[in-house]
Amino acid sequence: MKVVGLFNNVSEKLKAELIRSAKPNEMLRFQLLGGYYEPAIGREGFGAARSIRLNDRIYDPYQLGKNEKGQTVEVGGYVDIGVPEVIREGRVEKCKKYWVHAIAGGIPGNGQFALMGGNVEDMEVAEFLFLANGNPNNPYRDKSKDALYEVVDAKAILAKEKDNEKKELRNKLKRFAKNNPEEAAELLDLLQPRGGANATQ
């Protein structure tokens, strides 16, 4: 995030502790919290779109200051953070909003969104999300504010999607084999590796 005077002047120690880095083209996935159950689609929905204000005031326990002996030590302090949209005369006048949109027109979104490593705008948003009070995994967050989103394990999501696809394919193949045994046998022959265990028997 762009540092403007004291704005976004977060300690390197806090950034290293909370911000997850991403390689170019690696996705960081997030899930909105606080949706409502949609009976028509059988899951939690979040409306057509929801915005996240990209400005906040956070507690940084590693902010430096002077002790009674005049030594520089970590005293902690509050920092205004955000993704600037308008900067005038060395001051941030306005910060951006991030919109999480529905999957398709008329269907409430599932509240998931991804930010891409290597994309400067996306990574500015991601850095803010990791540091802000809306992140329940920030141990220094202001707990009087609601958690707004959480970081999602992208690998776990992909593994679950793959598992669901396998189950669906397996069920389709079972139905196909039951109704079309000859064609199923032909397909099985095609799937058997050449020179495999069956070829030697």
Buried (B, 14 or more C-beta within 10 A) or exposed (E): BEEBEEBBBBBEBBBEBBBEEBEEEEBBBBBBBEBEEBEEEEEBBBBEEBEBBBBBEBBBBBBEEEEEEEEEEBEEBEBBBBBBEEBEEEEBEEBBEBEBEBEEEEEBBBBBBBBBBEBEEBBBBBBBBBBBBBBBEBEBBBEEEEBBBBBBEBEEBEEEEEEEEEEEEEEEEEEEBEEEEEEBEEBEEEEEEEEEEEEEE
